[in-house]
Amino acid sequence: MYLKSLIGPGALVQSVASAVVDEVRDFPHEWHRSGLGFEKRLGSEYGQVVISNAIQMGFSAIHSEDPRYYRMGQGNPFKRTFYAITSSLVVTNTHGGREIALGEIAGSFGSWAIATRWNPPSERTGSQILLYGGAGIVGKSLSNTLREFWPDVHRLFKRNKP
């Protein structure tokens, strides 16, 4: 599971998607919109994915957290959405209980804090770490929500095919 989180399709798709968004936003602007700028953005995003996953897996192992997302799968859509969003901050432990997702939180904020070392000086601030660490948690919430509802959407489209 750990190796897949570093070099699997999810890590690559996440890195490329984030690099494309950053390229469109021209973020950080010091890297400019260019081939070299995109290379830097892609490398930075992939580095952050690797660091985030390494921190998350380490914390999760120490704290007996299970960082995988388990779908609720049925029931009220509002309840399922709430469950998906909160599952980025609360995880199941190996004893079957629920607890704060220290691994996810540490990975999101820690990866950005480390990434500031290779980002331009304008991005090396505490507020940037808080902003983009928080964005990482929001991204995880969105990913969980997609995982929760995608099988239902997929089934709906599959049923409507001729």
URLIN-V59690 format. One record per backbone hydrogen bond with DSSP energy under -1.0 kcal/mol. CO is the residue of the C=O (numbers start at 1). NH is the residue of the N-H. Records with the same first field share a line. If there is no record, write none. Layout:
BEGIN
CO: NH ; NH
END
This chain:
BEGIN
1: 5
3: 7
4: 8
8: 12
9: 13
10: 14
11: 15
12: 16
13: 17
14: 18
15: 19
16: 20
17: 21
18: 22
19: 23
20: 24
21: 25
22: 27
28: 31
29: 32
32: 34
34: 38
35: 39
36: 40
37: 41
38: 42
39: 43
40: 44
41: 45
42: 46
43: 47
44: 48
45: 49
46: 50
47: 51
48: 52
49: 53
50: 54
51: 55
52: 56
53: 57
54: 58
55: 59
56: 60
57: 61
58: 62
59: 63
60: 65
64: 94
76: 80
77: 81
78: 82
79: 83
80: 84
81: 85
82: 86
83: 87
85: 88
86: 89 ; 90
89: 101
91: 99
92: 66
93: 96
97: 93
99: 91
100: 102
101: 105
102: 106
103: 107
104: 108
105: 109
106: 110
107: 111
108: 112
109: 113
110: 114
111: 115
112: 116
114: 117
115: 118 ; 119
120: 123
121: 124
125: 129
126: 130
127: 131
128: 132
129: 133
130: 134
131: 135
132: 136
133: 137
134: 138
135: 139
136: 140
137: 141
138: 142
139: 143
140: 144
141: 145
142: 146
143: 147
144: 148
145: 149
146: 150
149: 153
150: 154
151: 155
152: 156
153: 157
154: 158
155: 159
156: 160
END
